[in-house]
């Protein structure tokens, strides 16, 4: 196996570990690593989406058997998501790769910021639906789901980023986590299938990198059982912040390489870790301050 394929397999391994712990992040993590290696954007997106179809079917069946799916919500995500995937892959296939790379770097940079915002606060668990409810998400405000699905489909077609766009939207709308992740992962199969099919039909078999796809799947298959076991030891919020830091640094490096920013890049390299560390320590500091304020208020009340 060549050095390039070893790094692709490593990207698949790391991305699968991240995805197993966070329920998202496979596409952005692997895209960031593979694009940084100089692999063509079309080959990157095709490889990631083929891998998503293979792994997503197993995940979707598991969520279905565990009752983590609302069929109507899956349809509301999958249909506009598939349309968005066609838009994204059409852009990918018809724009010169050299011109597209800075745009993809900015897109991944925004995904990194999105993940940073998502995990900079404590993860709150929404209430589970009552037994016998007609829909597990009946009390959630799911307005705008189709727009989020369309946007997620476009980013998935371009850089394989589906979960980081759609999952936080549903969680913020009040959908219980297991249903949000279950529906997003199930709908992703359709979105990835459309994206992969569109790229294959456009690029042709000769344009595909079957070695890259195989290495990506190999890394993912090796990581899956390890992630399933190790997820109980992960702290999802800290891992999410680490992933956001990875995306921000690698895409800042990519942008610095395509623009004339020789000095500014080092300012960014130093600033990004500071922001990630601040996001990590902010909730514990806020919690400690609230506890101290409560103790001071109690002491003042007793003194009075």
VODOTI-45612 format. One record per residue (C-alpha): x, y, z; residue in one letter. Coordinates in nm, 2 decimals. Each point is the difference from the previous one (the first is absolute). Last residue first. Layout:
<nodes>
       px       py       pz   residuo
        X        Y        Z         A
...
</nodes>
This chain:
<nodes>
       px       py       pz   residuo
    -2.95     3.88     5.74         X
     0.31    -0.21     0.05         X
    -0.19    -0.31    -0.12         X
    -0.12     0.18    -0.31         X
     0.35     0.13    -0.07         X
     0.15    -0.35     0.03         X
    -0.26    -0.14    -0.23         X
     0.07     0.27    -0.26         X
     0.37    -0.06     0.03         X
    -0.05    -0.38    -0.05         X
    -0.22     0.06    -0.30         X
     0.25     0.24    -0.15         X
     0.28    -0.26     0.05         X
    -0.21    -0.27    -0.17         X
    -0.07     0.24    -0.29         X
     0.38     0.08    -0.03         X
     0.09    -0.37     0.00         X
    -0.25    -0.07    -0.27         X
     0.13     0.29    -0.21         X
     0.36    -0.12     0.04         X
    -0.10    -0.36    -0.09         X
    -0.19     0.12    -0.31         X
     0.28     0.23    -0.12         X
     0.29    -0.25     0.02         X
    -0.05    -0.17    -0.33         X
    -0.10     0.31    -0.20         X
     0.30     0.18     0.13         X
     0.22    -0.29    -0.10         X
    -0.15     0.01    -0.35         X
     0.05     0.37    -0.03         X
     0.36    -0.02     0.11         X
     0.07    -0.28    -0.24         X
    -0.14     0.21    -0.28         X
     0.20     0.32     0.08         X
     0.35    -0.15    -0.03         X
    -0.06    -0.15    -0.35         X
    -0.19     0.32    -0.10         X
     0.29     0.22     0.10         X
     0.23    -0.24    -0.19         X
    -0.22     0.03    -0.31         X
     0.02     0.38     0.01         X
     0.37     0.01    -0.07         X
     0.01    -0.17    -0.34         X
    -0.35     0.09    -0.12         X
     0.02     0.00    -0.38         X
    -0.29    -0.22    -0.08         X
    -0.02    -0.37    -0.12         X
     0.23    -0.14     0.27         X
    -0.15     0.22     0.27         X
    -0.34    -0.14    -0.09         X
     0.11    -0.36     0.04         X
     0.18     0.08     0.33         X
    -0.32     0.17     0.13         X
    -0.18    -0.31    -0.12         X
     0.23    -0.23     0.20         X
    -0.01     0.22     0.32         X
    -0.38     0.06     0.00         X
    -0.09    -0.37    -0.08         X
     0.23    -0.14     0.27         X
    -0.12     0.25     0.26         X
    -0.36    -0.09    -0.08         X
     0.09    -0.37     0.05         X
     0.16     0.08     0.33         X
    -0.30     0.19     0.11         X
    -0.22    -0.29    -0.08         X
     0.23    -0.23     0.19         X
    -0.03     0.22     0.30         X
    -0.38     0.01    -0.01         X
    -0.03    -0.38    -0.07         X
     0.21    -0.10     0.31         X
     0.11    -0.34    -0.13         X
     0.02    -0.31     0.24         X
    -0.34    -0.15    -0.10         X
     0.09     0.07    -0.37         X
     0.30    -0.24     0.03         X
    -0.20    -0.32    -0.06         X
    -0.20     0.11    -0.30         X
     0.30     0.20    -0.13         X
     0.22    -0.31     0.01         X
    -0.27    -0.20    -0.18         X
    -0.02     0.26    -0.27         X
     0.37     0.10    -0.04         X
     0.11    -0.30    -0.20         X
    -0.30     0.03    -0.24         X
     0.07     0.37    -0.04         X
     0.36    -0.04    -0.08         X
    -0.07    -0.27    -0.25         X
    -0.29     0.20    -0.15         X
     0.23     0.30    -0.07         X
     0.27    -0.22    -0.14         X
    -0.25    -0.16    -0.24         X
    -0.14     0.33    -0.11         X
     0.36     0.14    -0.06         X
     0.10    -0.31    -0.20         X
    -0.33     0.03    -0.20         X
     0.10     0.35    -0.10         X
    -0.28     0.09    -0.24         X
     0.07     0.18    -0.32         X
     0.02    -0.31    -0.22         X
    -0.34    -0.12     0.14         X
    -0.17     0.31    -0.14         X
     0.04     0.35     0.14         X
    -0.36     0.11    -0.06         X
    -0.18    -0.33     0.06         X
     0.23    -0.08     0.30         X
    -0.05     0.35     0.15         X
    -0.38    -0.02    -0.03         X
    -0.01    -0.35     0.14         X
     0.21     0.10     0.30         X
    -0.21     0.31     0.07         X
    -0.33    -0.19    -0.04         X
     0.12    -0.29     0.22         X
     0.14     0.25     0.26         X
    -0.34     0.17     0.03         X
    -0.19    -0.32     0.02         X
     0.22    -0.15     0.27         X
     0.01     0.34     0.18         X
    -0.37    -0.03     0.07         X
     0.07    -0.29     0.23         X
     0.28     0.18     0.18         X
    -0.20     0.32     0.05         X
    -0.31    -0.19     0.12         X
     0.20    -0.20     0.26         X
     0.21     0.30     0.11         X
    -0.31     0.22     0.06         X
    -0.20    -0.29     0.14         X
     0.28    -0.09     0.25         X
     0.05     0.37     0.09         X
    -0.36     0.09     0.08         X
    -0.13     0.26    -0.26         X
    -0.02     0.34     0.17         X
     0.06     0.23    -0.29         X
     0.36     0.05     0.12         X
     0.06    -0.37    -0.03         X
    -0.15     0.00    -0.35         X
     0.23     0.28    -0.12         X
     0.30    -0.15     0.17         X
    -0.06    -0.33    -0.20         X
    -0.04     0.17    -0.34         X
     0.32     0.19    -0.08         X
     0.25    -0.20     0.20         X
    -0.17    -0.33    -0.13         X
     0.02     0.07    -0.37         X
     0.36     0.11    -0.08         X
     0.13    -0.23    -0.29         X
     0.20     0.29    -0.15         X
    -0.19     0.12    -0.31         X
    -0.30    -0.24    -0.02         X
    -0.03     0.00     0.38         X
     0.01     0.38     0.01         X
    -0.29     0.01    -0.25         X
    -0.20    -0.27     0.18         X
     0.04     0.18     0.33         X
    -0.14     0.32    -0.15         X
    -0.30    -0.19    -0.14         X
    -0.05    -0.19     0.33         X
     0.02     0.33     0.20         X
    -0.26     0.15    -0.24         X
    -0.22    -0.30     0.03         X
     0.02     0.01     0.38         X
    -0.10     0.36     0.01         X
    -0.28    -0.05     0.25         X
     0.07    -0.30     0.22         X
    -0.13     0.15     0.33         X
     0.01    -0.31     0.22         X
    -0.30    -0.13     0.18         X
    -0.09    -0.27    -0.26         X
     0.36    -0.12    -0.03         X
    -0.06    -0.36     0.12         X
    -0.33    -0.01    -0.20         X
    -0.33    -0.15     0.09         X
     0.11    -0.01     0.37         X
    -0.05    -0.34     0.15         X
     0.26     0.05     0.28         X
     0.07     0.36     0.05         X
     0.28     0.16    -0.20         X
     0.35     0.03     0.15         X
     0.10     0.34     0.14         X
     0.29     0.17    -0.17         X
     0.35    -0.06     0.13         X
     0.22     0.31     0.03         X
     0.36     0.00    -0.11         X
     0.18     0.26     0.19         X
     0.11     0.30    -0.21         X
     0.30     0.03    -0.24         X
    -0.11    -0.32    -0.18         X
    -0.25     0.14    -0.25         X
     0.20     0.33    -0.04         X
     0.32    -0.19    -0.09         X
    -0.19    -0.24    -0.23         X
    -0.14     0.30    -0.19         X
     0.34     0.16    -0.01         X
     0.15    -0.32    -0.15         X
    -0.28    -0.01    -0.26         X
     0.08     0.36    -0.09         X
     0.36    -0.10    -0.05         X
    -0.11    -0.29    -0.21         X
    -0.19     0.24    -0.22         X
     0.30     0.24    -0.02         X
     0.23    -0.29    -0.10         X
    -0.26    -0.11    -0.26         X
     0.00     0.35    -0.15         X
     0.38     0.01     0.00         X
     0.01    -0.34    -0.18         X
    -0.26     0.09    -0.27         X
     0.23     0.21    -0.22         X
     0.27    -0.27    -0.02         X
    -0.27    -0.28    -0.04         X
    -0.15     0.17    -0.31         X
    -0.38     0.03     0.04         X
    -0.23    -0.24    -0.18         X
     0.01    -0.32     0.20         X
     0.00     0.16     0.35         X
    -0.28     0.24    -0.09         X
    -0.21    -0.30    -0.13         X
     0.10    -0.19     0.32         X
    -0.14     0.28     0.22         X
    -0.32     0.05    -0.19         X
    -0.07    -0.38    -0.01         X
     0.07    -0.02     0.37         X
    -0.25     0.28     0.07         X
    -0.27    -0.20    -0.18         X
     0.09    -0.30     0.20         X
    -0.02     0.20     0.32         X
    -0.34     0.15    -0.10         X
    -0.14    -0.36    -0.02         X
     0.20    -0.16     0.29         X
    -0.07     0.25     0.27         X
    -0.38     0.03    -0.02         X
    -0.01    -0.38    -0.07         X
     0.20    -0.08     0.32         X
    -0.23     0.23     0.20         X
    -0.31    -0.18    -0.13         X
     0.15    -0.34     0.08         X
     0.09     0.09     0.36         X
     0.30    -0.22     0.09         X
     0.18    -0.11     0.32         X
    -0.21    -0.32     0.04         X
     0.30    -0.22     0.08         X
    -0.07    -0.21    -0.31         X
    -0.02     0.31    -0.22         X
     0.32     0.14     0.16         X
     0.19    -0.32    -0.07         X
    -0.13    -0.02    -0.36         X
     0.11     0.36    -0.06         X
     0.34    -0.06     0.14         X
     0.05    -0.31    -0.22         X
    -0.11     0.19    -0.31         X
     0.21     0.30     0.10         X
     0.33    -0.19    -0.01         X
    -0.02    -0.10    -0.37         X
    -0.18     0.32    -0.11         X
     0.24     0.22     0.20         X
     0.30    -0.17    -0.15         X
    -0.13     0.07    -0.35         X
    -0.06     0.36     0.12         X
     0.35     0.05     0.13         X
     0.17    -0.15    -0.31         X
    -0.21     0.21    -0.24         X
     0.06     0.32     0.20         X
     0.38    -0.05     0.01         X
     0.03    -0.11    -0.36         X
    -0.19     0.31    -0.11         X
     0.21     0.23     0.22         X
     0.33    -0.13    -0.15         X
     0.24    -0.15     0.25         X
     0.26     0.26     0.11         X
     0.08    -0.15     0.35         X
    -0.18     0.29     0.16         X
    -0.31    -0.09    -0.19         X
     0.02    -0.35     0.15         X
     0.04     0.12     0.36         X
    -0.27     0.26    -0.01         X
    -0.24    -0.23    -0.19         X
     0.05    -0.28     0.25         X
    -0.09     0.23     0.29         X
    -0.28     0.19    -0.18         X
    -0.16    -0.33    -0.12         X
     0.01    -0.21     0.31         X
    -0.09     0.29     0.24         X
    -0.34    -0.12     0.14         X
    -0.15    -0.23     0.26         X
     0.26     0.14     0.24         X
     0.19    -0.30     0.13         X
    -0.05    -0.24    -0.29         X
     0.05     0.28    -0.25         X
     0.33     0.10     0.16         X
     0.13    -0.36     0.00         X
    -0.12    -0.04    -0.36         X
     0.18     0.32    -0.11         X
     0.32    -0.12     0.17         X
    -0.01    -0.34    -0.17         X
    -0.10     0.14    -0.34         X
     0.28     0.26     0.02         X
     0.25    -0.27     0.10         X
    -0.11    -0.20    -0.30         X
     0.06     0.31    -0.22         X
     0.34     0.05     0.16         X
     0.09    -0.36    -0.07         X
    -0.13     0.05    -0.36         X
     0.24     0.29    -0.05         X
     0.30    -0.19     0.13         X
    -0.06    -0.28    -0.24         X
    -0.14    -0.34     0.10         X
</nodes>
